[in-house]
Amino acid sequence: MFLLAPLAVEVPAGAGPWRPRLARACAALVVVVFLAERLAAAGAFPEWLTRSVLLAGAQARLYADPALFLPHQLWTATVMQSGWWELAAVVWGLLVPVAALERRCGPLVLAAVLLALAPLVSAGHLALPSPLAEPGGDGIILGLMAVGGVVLPGARIRWGVGWWLVAVAGFRALPATVSWSGALLAFALQASLCQGYQGSNALAEALASIAALLLGSAAGLLIARQARSAAPSI
């Protein structure tokens, strides 16, 4: 297995005035939820806490079965990651490209895009031929990177590549930067292959990735248009 990890973003116009507090908080939330579920399943908590954590995790996931579906799952399911590999990709995406987007646009814009993208990405996964749909955070990262491709023109991403084979693992930073659009396509391919490896429908994952890219691009165009209209005319 290989993992493409964004290490840094180079933005010609500068990083922006805001600190990426929301992106970092989202990354921390994803990690805490993932570890809490794994520790509860391993019996590391008292029985009452284990029961509460596992119940909350089950209710947060997205179910295609109408009898199990609840509206809040459209948002909460994007926090639930299906494995360590997906967790690493989502956290790295939040801490680097999404953080760069927040530095430029601010936390309010990022929060609005997150809240709008989550149910749309999750809804696409309801078409998966499985009683339990696992959207995770891949689609959200793809959508946000598509926003960045419009809002951060000319930005380039420096990548690293990690690999894991049975008990052998390694990581190396790549010497060259990649355009934002090239990085976006690489991440989309990785997300589709990762979900397919974990047993999801690879074609459905690819279609969901395309939908996330289109939604993010539309949001980016809207944000860029609003910024141009708010800019003082000379």
C-alpha angles and dihedrals in degrees: 000000000000129000124199108209124189109227104179142355122223112205116186094207094050134266098281136243102278132083115233095241096139094049090050092047091052091050091050091048092052091050094046093049092047094049093044091056093047094047092047091051089050091054095246094137133062113274096256092050093045090053092048095048095047092046092050090048092050092050092048095057123092117253124194090200107097090217091061100033119110124180095237089062089076087072105026095050091067089064093055112087120197099214148357093267093055090043091055093049093049095045092047089048092052095046097048120022096021090046089053089052092051091049089059103036103028133236097283093058091045091050091050092051091047093051092047098044098046099068093040093052092044092049089058090058092057086079091066112116093241134090089233118051116199110199096160117174100298095096092048092052091048092050093048092047088052088053089051091050088064101034096043104046114188094016117146130199128218110215139200128198126219127190137192129190119173099301100346120093136167144164134207133179114233114236098225134057122238127217115258091247092051091049090049093055091046091052091047091053091047092050092051094047093045093052091045090051089053091055103266124131103275094202092050089048091052091050090048089051091052090049091051091050092050093047092048092048090051090050091048092052090050092050092047091049092050090049092051093049091049093049114101113253119236 
